[in-house]
């Protein structure tokens, strides 16, 4: 992945780094993913969302997954995933400083 693409992703997403687990990169952008039990876990996606939604669904099916999980740090970002791609809000991720 070129540096410019990574920087654009980080700025747009609010993420601190690009997760490189199982990264797939092509003319549509990139996606990294992992597996957790029977779930396909989408770590980072950048580029053509329609393409990556179809791609991850097919890949998850081939891997025998029953669910696709993902998250976002963008304020209100989950609403777009709900509206555009049929995801449902399942929970929240909590974070706390170690004292």
C-alpha positions in Angstrom: 0.0 0.0 0.0 1.4 3.4 -0.9 1.9 6.0 1.8 -0.7 8.5 0.3 -3.5 5.9 0.4 -2.7 5.0 4.0 -2.6 8.7 5.1 -6.0 9.3 3.4 -7.5 6.3 5.1 -6.1 7.4 8.5 -7.4 11.0 8.1 -10.8 9.9 7.0 -11.4 7.1 9.4 -9.8 8.6 12.5 -7.9 5.4 13.0 -4.3 5.4 14.3 -2.9 2.7 12.0 -3.8 0.4 9.1 -4.4 -3.1 10.3 -2.5 -5.4 8.0 -4.0 -8.8 9.0 -5.1 -10.6 5.7 -4.9 -7.3 3.8 -6.4 -7.3 0.3 -5.6 -4.4 -1.9 -6.8 -3.7 -5.5 -8.2 -0.9 -7.7 -11.2 -0.7 -5.3 -9.1 0.2 -2.3 -8.2 -2.1 0.5 -9.7 -4.3 3.2 -8.1 -6.1 6.1 -9.9 -8.8 8.1 -9.5 -11.6 10.6 -11.7 -14.5 12.0 -13.2 -14.9 15.4 -15.0 -18.2 16.0 -17.7 -18.3 13.3 -17.4 -14.6 12.5 -15.6 -12.7 9.8 -14.2 -9.6 11.4 -13.7 -6.6 9.1 -10.8 -4.6 10.5 -10.3 -1.8 8.0 -12.0 -1.0 4.7 -11.2 1.9 2.4 -12.4 2.7 -1.1 -15.5 1.4 -2.9 -17.8 0.4 -0.1 -20.3 -1.4 -2.4 -17.5 -3.6 -3.8 -16.0 -4.4 -0.4 -19.4 -5.2 1.1 -20.0 -7.8 -1.7 -16.4 -9.1 -1.5 -16.5 -9.6 2.3 -19.8 -11.3 2.1 -18.6 -13.8 -0.5 -15.3 -14.4 1.4 -17.1 -14.9 4.7 -19.4 -17.4 3.0 -16.4 -19.3 1.5 -14.7 -19.4 4.9 -17.9 -20.8 6.5 -18.6 -17.8 8.7 -22.1 -17.2 10.0 -21.6 -13.5 10.8 -19.7 -10.4 9.6 -18.5 -8.0 12.3 -17.0 -4.6 12.0 -16.8 -1.3 13.8 -16.0 2.4 13.2 -14.5 5.2 15.2 -16.2 7.9 13.0 -18.9 9.7 14.9 -22.3 8.4 13.8 -20.4 6.2 11.3 -22.4 3.1 12.2 -25.6 4.6 10.8 -24.1 4.6 7.3 -23.3 0.8 7.6 -26.8 0.2 8.9 -28.5 2.2 6.1 -26.2 1.2 3.1 -25.1 -2.3 3.9 -27.7 -3.8 6.2 -25.5 -4.1 9.4 -27.3 -3.8 12.7 -25.8 -2.0 15.8 -24.8 -4.9 18.1 -23.0 -3.0 20.9 -20.3 -0.5 21.7 -16.6 -0.7 22.3 -15.5 0.8 25.6 -12.1 2.2 26.3 -10.4 3.3 29.6 -7.0 4.6 30.5 -4.9 2.3 32.7 -4.1 4.0 36.1 
